[in-house]
Amino acid sequence: MHDGHDANPDEQLEEVWQRAVSTLSPGAKVWVYSAKPLTLHNNIMIVAVQDDLTRAQLESRVRPALEHAISTALQQETRLVVTIEPSLADALHAQQDAYSPQDDLSTKRQVGASLESEPDDDDDDSGDEFVPSWAERSSAPPRIGTVAEARLNPRYLFENFVIGSSNRFAHAAAVAVAEAPGKAYNPLVIHGESGLGKTHLLHAIGHYVLNLYPSSRVRYVNSEEFTNDVINAIRENRTAALKRKYREIDVLLVDDIQFLEGKESTQTEFFHTFNALHNENKQIVMTSDRPPKNLTTLEDRLRNRFEWGLTTDVQPPDLETRIAILRKKAANEKLTAPADVLEFIASKVQTNIRELEGALIRATAFANLNGTTVDLQLAQIVLKDLIAEGEEPDITAGMIMAQTAAYSEFSIDDLCSTNRSRNLVLARQIAMYLCRELTDMSLPKIGQEFGNRDHTTVMHADRKIRKLMAEKHAVYNQVTELTARIKQQARQS
Ligand SMILES: Nc1ncnc2c1ncn2[C@@H]1O[C@H](COP(=O)(O)OP(=O)(O)OP(=O)(O)O)[C@@H](O)[C@H]1O
């Protein structure tokens, strides 16, 4: 079986599962009657259950018998990974609360807190899976990891992530890793094309780990930032501090590892960081725009290590998933759009979820500004120039800056400068927003283009302009006009 998975587990998997379950003792069967096999990959079977208690039982008491039964049924050594599937709880009318990270937070924080103060409570085997051995072993004093310190985007949570056949496996693997860092798969590599949710999953792992294990140290880093850190540390002769920074982490989330290609000293540093963390059973999760084996200019020793754990991909979502993503986005951001508008957008924007969301925001912002609501006709008009017929032209940051400069009273140098006069800040933020919307450039790369700014500045600009577009006619018009000019220039070049 491979990475592509259907919404329902295939019959073969179900049959193997049933065969395995039928051989279990009645005591063990009690815990598995409601479980659902999700997928089989690289000798690992992922099974979903409806709640924490069942998961803890499957991972402790029931595990040996169940793994043995599955291995026998499949005639190959197979490991079990248990994850929680929210829909299962609904479907089964489980008495437990339906899964919600927010609800989990309170209960698990309590579990975490009580275990922290009573670390020797060995007898409570129903809760022992909540305690990460790596966190217990950690010699550093416990501290509360925060979302900001970990550099996590607060919007990228598992609960905001729509699961479909294109990302089901990656999602299940991400949840499994977050629930048992350093145990399930190490490293986990998620690869796929731009805008398909890799970064979202990476941050979601970070949030979930911090919810489950508040004292753990989680850090998100883009590979370009890591590279800059290495270069600066070498230049400023403080490599020891750099080592400490990255090696005292329990869960390291590294985005876009393709940027490590061709950067020798960064690769060396990363290799040692990787080894140090992996040896200590600290979790490493990475994303890449291609499978590690295709990162051809990466050192062999690094590429080999990336393949130690689990590699999974995310694919472009199917129509149903695209509609579900738009629905969730509209609900989260309180954007009102009828079903036919969502279907229209989902049918037109097919391969990049960032663009999908962008189209929804454009349509609803336009309606909002004009004091009306979006209907199909309006959406078709507003999105006419956004939805390309045929090939999308290649747009560069240079084009965006040049057009923004030409359209405003500023020069490209001004856009890259540190000058923070009001109008200039707005023009700069619009140009950054357009880089995010119209190119595949990463946040750090965009920051670099605009006078070496931090990626969080770009993130802030992106959010700010999205908001302003819905509030201010002038900004909406400026963005629309600039988008049209940039696309026109790109088509001509
Ligand atoms: N399954 C999903 N459900 C809900 N939102 C999603 C999903 N997948 C992606 N998104 C949203 O789409 C946008 C783009 O996703 P993300 O930045 O994670 O993509 P990526 O694969 O990391 O792209 P890149 O390689 O360009 O960084 C984000 O706003 C994210 O929240």
The ligand as an ORCA input file, in Angstrom:
! r2SCAN-3c Opt
* xyz 0 1
  N      -6.199     20.434      4.714
  C      -6.266     21.723      4.976
  N      -7.287     22.221      5.694
  C      -7.396     23.545      5.942
  N      -6.517     24.459      5.503
  C      -5.470     24.024      4.790
  C      -5.295     22.646      4.483
  N      -4.173     22.509      3.754
  C      -3.667     23.746      3.606
  N      -4.443     24.657      4.225
  C      -4.221     26.109      4.262
  O      -3.617     26.488      3.032
  C      -2.635     27.476      3.229
  C      -1.328     26.979      2.660
  O      -0.864     25.885      3.427
  P       0.661     25.713      3.895
  O       1.318     27.043      4.054
  O       0.677     24.792      5.054
  O       1.238     25.003      2.603
  P       2.692     24.423      2.332
  O       2.465     23.075      1.759
  O       3.541     24.509      3.534
  O       3.217     25.406      1.199
  P       4.697     25.994      0.959
  O       5.505     24.832      0.514
  O       4.460     27.016     -0.125
  O       5.157     26.588      2.243
  C      -2.589     27.738      4.708
  O      -3.356     28.881      5.000
  C      -3.222     26.501      5.333
  O      -3.880     26.798      6.546
*
